[in-house]
């Protein structure tokens, strides 16, 4: 479904294409879905600021201009681009020690990371790098987000119990909490437990209700009427509302150099998570999708976040699901969400001063629980034990080493997993059944398609890492055969390319076979495969009459030559 949408040709700068066509019935449904998303997402956005370490009001800013920017320039009709736990956790790790959380300096650095991320996304758009998302496998993504869930959940335990925690390392935080358990602040814990229970129960019994919003409103009302502050329960205090002040973050070269790795980690997470989410919904609803245009929309959204004094935004799977479940079917729903948030900023920030800090921590804790993908891990364990181990390693790395190092490890593990599959691909011998059809069986030197004819199938491209395995198996099939081999046929149906190293090994294989009287033939040789053989001068040494389109053609030629002897 990754097609360029209508109207996206030419300059590619047509605005709000993801809203079209606008029809009265769908527009009303989208507007209602947007109000629902706002009701569910405003409390979560406030919670994400606890993960990111930014002022509470910055969470609402992520639901204003960034939403409008992506709706204007993105291609996905469903993707919600706003605050997200994974990128918020990466940001907090990257800014740790550079400034005091919730301070003006810290927020300026967070906005600079958003601007740098926007720049990286714009470069990716200019160079059409939308395919980069394919290099972060679903397996390590499950592990990464699970690790983030544990890391975020541990990080807010101190606020839930009002216990002092003076470290950013998850394991040290957990040990500190365990040591300080006898000193739990009872009223704070009661508020935390009430909010967590309310959200989880409503999520279970009435998933369409905004459980987090109901819990927040109840906590604010109880705090104001029962004087929570008098019981030692910490409140977030006065929150300045109004439209965000637009300004560029400080463009200091030293800061940019120091924050570029954090922006790079956010960039990778955004490309991977947003692409997977937008592609899934485009496929489900049979809609066209332009991943490179989405990169432009994501860049604009993060630039809007930077200019409006907030932190990195990302395509969120959970928030996108909220919109779909509420009946939304275009970015018009997200524009109506932005309108609701604007009204909250202008008129409803006053009551937020009574919100207990532990209530926000409780919201974050429920988000963390949702991130831990127990179902995905169980599915991996049942179907692919090796990939389950890979996911667990990634999750453990996030918890032990931190989110920023975890995302780097996730990329490395994804690439190593890909190399492993290409390095030792599936191989088989092809033989004819009684009906005259070709079938595969395990590679064995005792299996011939015809006396003297061995057909070898190799399930990957030939390159420097895989060619030694290919040549070793090919020679073994000939040398260990119980009967003389006249032709070794390579079924090249899965081989689309050959690199320089593999070309040299192919020539050596040809020469080694010729010395023992075996001819090397190819079937199902694609145009790209043959072009590589020509470019690398391998074809000059091969017998072109032994290159066939079909295995049956190869078999006929072999039988004809046998009859002529």
N, C-alpha and C positions, 0 to 999 in steps of 0.2 A: 504493500500500500504506500510505499515511499515515493509518491509521485508529486510533481509540482502542481499545486492547485491552480484552478482557473484564475486568471487575473494576476498571477504571480510572476508573469514573464516581464520582459522589458527591464525597467529599473529595479523591480522587486520591492519598491517602496510604497506600494498601495497600502493604505491604512485600513485596519479593522476588517480584513478579509475573513477572519475567523468568526465574524458575526453573521455573514451573509449565507443564504438569503434570510431576511428578517420577515417573519410572518406573525400576524396578530396573536394567534393561539400560542405559538412557541415562545413569542416574546413575553407574554404574561407568565408562562410556565418558567421561563428563565429568570424573570424578575423575582418570582416567589422562591426559586431555588437559591438565588443570590442572598435573599434575606435569611433563609435557613442556614446557608454557609456562614454568614456573618454571625448568627446566633451561636453556632457551634465553634467558630474559629476565633472569635475575639478572645475568649478565655485562654485558648491554646496559644494564641500569639503572645499574650501576656506571659504565659508560662515559658515560652521559648526564650524570652529575655533573661530568665533565670539561668538557662543553659548558656546563653551567649555572654552573659555578664554585663548587659547593657541596661539603661533605665527602662522602666516598665512602659513608658509612653512609646518607646521605639518599636515595640511589638505591634502597636496599632499602625504605625507608619508603614510597616511591611505589607499591610493590607490596603494601602491607598495607591500611591503613584506606581509602585511596581506592578500591581494588577493591571492598571490602565496601560502601562507601557507594553506589557506582553500582549494584551488584547489588541493593541494597535499594530504590532509588528510580527507576532508569532503566527504560526499556521495551525496549531492544534486547537480544536474547538473545545476540548475538555480540560486540558492541563491547567491546574491552579499553580501559579508561581507566587510564592509568599515565603514567610519564615518556615524553616524546616529544622528538625532536631539534629540531623546528621551534620549539616553545614554549620549550625550553631555550635555544635560540639567541637568541630574542627577549628572554628574561629576562637573559641575559648581557649583551646590548647595553644594555638599560635600566638595569642596575645598574653598568655600567662607570663607574669613577671615584667611585662613592658609598661603596664600602667595599672592603676587601681580600678577594679571592676566598678561599673556604674558611674565613674567619673567622666567629666567632659573630655579629658584626654583619651580615655579608653574608648569612648564613643567615636571620637575623631579617627582613631586607629581602625576601629571596626568599619567605619564608612570608607576609609582608604582601601581596606581589603576588598570591600564591595566594588570600588572603582577599578582596582587592579583586576579583579575577577571579570568585570565587564569588558575590560580591554582584552583579556585572554579569550573570552568568548567571541569578541568581535574578530580577532585574528583567526580563530577557528572558522568563523563564518566566511571570511574573505578567502581562506584557503580551502573551503568546502571540506571541513574535517568532521562532518557529522557522523562518519563511520567510526570515530574513535570510541564511541560508546560500546561497540561490539567487543572491545578488548577487556571489558570488565565483566567476567562471567556471572551468571545468576547465582552460581554456587558461592563465590566469594562475596557477592553482594548480600546474600542471606547471612553469611558469617559476619560481615562488616556491620550491618545494621543490628544484628543481635549483640555484638560487642558494644556498639554505641548504646543500646538499651541498658545493658548492665552498667556501663560507665556512667551514664546519666542518672540511672536509678540510685547508684551508690553516692553520687555527688550531692543529691538533695536530701539524703538521710539526715544530715546534720540539721537542716532547716525543719524537717518534719518533727524532729525530737527536741529541737533547740539545744543542740550540743555543740560546743566549739570544735571546729575542724580547721586546722591551719596547714593543710597540704593539698596539692592538686593531683596527687597520685592515687588512683582508685583503691589499690590494695592497702595503702597506708591510711586512706580515709576510712575504709572498712574496719581496720584494726583499731583506729581511734574511736570509732562509734562503739565497738564491742567493749573497749576499756571504760568508756564513759556511760555505759548503759544505766548504772545505778543513779545517774544524775539527770535522767530524763525530766523535762519540764511537762508535768501532767496536763495542764490546760492546752498547751501547744499541741501535744500529741493527740489530745481528744479532738481538736479541730481538724488536724491532719487526717486522722482515721475516719472522721465523719465525712469529709470531702471525698476521700478515696473510695469509701464504701458507697456513697451516693452515686458517684460517677460510674463505678463498675456495675452496680445493680441496675441503674438506668440503661447502661449500655447493653446489659443482658436482657432486661425485660422490655425496654422501650427504646430500641436503637435509633429510632427516628426523632426522638426528643433530644434537645441540646442539653445533655446531662451536665457538661462542664459549666454551661451558663447558669443552669438552675442551681448548681452547687455554689457558684461564685455569688450570685444574687442572694442566696440564703446566708452565706458566710458574711457578706457585707451588712445585710439587715440585722443579723444576730450581733455582729460586732458593734454596730452603731447603737443598738437598743440595750445590749447587755454590758457595754463598756469593756470589751475584750482587753483593751490596753491596761485597764485597772487590774487585770489578773496576770499581767506580765506577758501577754501575747503580743508579739511584735507586729506592727502594721506597716504597710508600705508608705503611708504618709501622703501628703499633698502631691497631686499629679497635675502638671501644667498641660492644659489642653490646647486646642486651636490647630490651625493648619501648620504643617511643618515648615520650619525656616529653611529656605533653599540656599545651599552654599556648597562650594567645593571643599573636600577634605584637604588637609595640608599635604602639598606635593613636595615633600622633602626627599631628596635622593637617597639618603641613608635609611629613612623609614621604608621607602619603596623596596630597597634591596633586602631589608630585614623581613618584610611582610610578603614578598613575592612567593616564597615556598608555601605559606599559608593560603595565599590566593590560588596557587597552583593546585593544592589539595582540594580546595573548594571547587575549582574549575572541573577537576576530574569527577568529583562526586555529582556535580550538577549535570554534566554531560551524560554520565551513566544513568543516573536516576530519572532525569527528565525524559531522556530518550526512550528508556524502557516503558515509562508510564504513558507517554503520548502515543507510542507505537501500539501499545496494548489496546488503548481506547479507540484509536483510528481503525485498527483491525476489527474490533468488536462491532463497531458501528458502520463499517464499510465506507470510511471517509478517506480522502486523499490527505497525504501528509508530506511536508517538505522539511526534513530534519535540519537542513542548513538555514532555512528561514526561521525555524524555532531557535537556532543558535543566536540569530539576530534579535529575536524577541527576548531571550534570556539575558543577552548583553544589555539591551535597553532597560530591562527590569532591574538589573543590578546597578546600572548607572543611575536610575531613578532612586534606588535605595540609598546610594552614596550621596546624591544631591539633597535628599530629604532627611539626612541625618539618622540613618538606621543601618542595619547590618545585611549581610549576604542573604539573598533569597534563592529559592530552588523550586523545581517542579516537585510537588508533593503527591505521592500516591494516595495517602489517606484523605487529604483534602479534595483531590480529584474524585475519589470515590464518593465523598459526601455530596458533591455537586450532582453526580450521575444519579445517586440514590434519591436525591430531592427533585429529580425531573429536569435538571438543566441539560441543555444540549448545545450551547455555544458560549463564547466569551461574554455575551450579554449578561449572563448570570454573574460573572466576576465583576463586571462594571457596576451591577446593582449592589454587590457586596461592598465595593469601594464607596458607593454612595452612603450606605448604612454606616460604615466606619467613619466617614467624614462627619456625619451627624453626631456620632458618639464623641468624636474629637471636639466638636464645637460646643456640645451641650451636656454631655453625660460623664465627663471625667471627674467631676466633684466627688461622687460617692466612692470612687476607687480608693480614696485615702483611708477608708475603713477596712479595706481588704487585708486580712491577715497574710503575712509573708508565708506562713506554713500552708495556707490554702493554695497559693501559687505553686509551692513546692509539691503539694499533693497532686495538682494537675500535671506537673512535669513527671511525677512518678507514674501516673497512669499512662502518659505518653511513652515512657520508658518500657512499661510492661507490654504495650502494643508493639513496640519495636522488636522485642525478643520473639523471633519467629520459631516458636516451638513446633508448629505444624510443618514448616518448611524443613527444619532440621530432621524431624521424624521421617518425612518423605525421602530425604536424601539418604538417611541411614538404611531405609528399607530397600531403596532402589539402586543406590550407588555409594557403597560404603567408603570407597576411596575419596569421593567428593565430599562426603560427610566429614571425614577427617580434615579435609582442606578447609571446610567452613568453620570447624571448631578451632583450627589453628589461627584462622583470620580473626575470629571473635576473641580468642585469648590474647592475641597480639594487640588488639584495640584496648583491652582492659589493662594489660600489663605495660605496654609501650606507649599508649596514648593514641588518640584518634588520628592525628596527622601521620604518625608512623604506620598506623594500621592501614590507611588508604594506600600508602606506598607499597606496603607488603601485599595488599589485595591485588594491586596491578601486577606486581612481580609474580605472585602465585598464579594469576590468570594466564599470564604469558608462558610461565613454565608448564602449566597444565596443557596449554595449546601445543607447545613444543614437544611435550611428552607424547601427545596423541599422534603428532606428525612423525616423531622419531621412531616409534614402534607401532606402526599402523597394523590393521588387520590384513592378513594375507590368506590366500587360498589357492587350491588347485581346481581347475575346471574340467569336468568330465561330462560325457553324454549319457543321458538316461535311456531307458528302453524306448521312449517315445521320440528320441532324437533331440531332446532339449538339453541345453547346458545347465548344469547345476554345480554349486560350489561344495567343496569338502575340505577338511583340514589339510594344510600343506604337508604332503608326504611324497617321498621319493619313489614309492611303489605305485603311485597312481598316474596312469597315462590316459590321455583322451583317445589315443589310437596308438598301437604299437610304435614306439619311437617318437611320439609327439606329446610333449608336456606343455600345458597351458598354465601359466603362472599369473595370478591376479595380485596386484599390489595396491593397497587402499589409500595412497597419499601421493603428493608431489615428490619428485626426486630433488633433494637438495643436500647440502653438505652434511647434515646430521643424519639423514635417513638412508643415504645411498649405500653406505657400508652394509647396513642390515639387508638392503635389497640385493646387493651383489652376493653376499654370503649365502642367503637363502637360495638365490637362483643357481649358483654353482653347486650347492649341496644337492639340489633336486636332480642335477645331471650326474654328478660324481657318485652319489650314493644310490643311484637307480639300480634295480635288480636286473634291468634289461637295457640294451644300448639305446641311447637317445640320439635322434637325428636332428630334430628341431626343438628349440626352446622358444615358445611363443609367449610374449609379454602382453597380457590384456591391459592396455593402457587407458581403459575407460575412466579410471579415477586419477590419472596423472595428467594434470593440466599444464605443468611447467617443469623446466629443468634448469638448474643453475650451473655455473662454470665448473664447480667441483664435481657435481654429479655427471656432467658431460664427460669429464676425463675418466671417471670410473666406468661409465657406460662403454667407452672405447676399450678400456682394459678388459671389461667383461666380454666384449665382442672378440677380442684377440685371444683370450684364454679359452673361449668356447671353440674358436676356429682351430686352435692347436689340437683339440681332441675330436675334431670332425663334427662339431655341432653347429648348426646354423641358427642365428638369432633373428627372430621375426617379431612383428608387432601387430596387434589387432586393436580396433577401436581407438586409433591414434587421432586425437583431435587436431584441429588446425593450429591451435596455440602450441601444442606439444611438438608438432612437426616444424613449426616456425622456429622454436627454440633449438631443435636439432640442426636445422639449417644454419642458424645464426652462430652456433657454437661449433660448426664444421664437423658434427658427428655424422650427418647424413651422407657426407662424402665417402665414408667408409662402409656404410650399411648397404645392403642389397635392397634397392627401392622396390623390387618385385616382391619382397617379403614384408611389405607394409600393407595391411588390409583394413577395410572398413568394418567387416564383420568376421566373427569367428568361423561361421559356416564357409565364407569365402576362403579363409585360411585352410580349413579342413579339406575343401575341394582341391586347392592347389597342392596340398601335401599328398593327397591320394593320387593325383595325376602324375606327380613326379615319381611316386613310388611305382606306379604302373609302367613308367617309361624306363625304369632301370632294368 
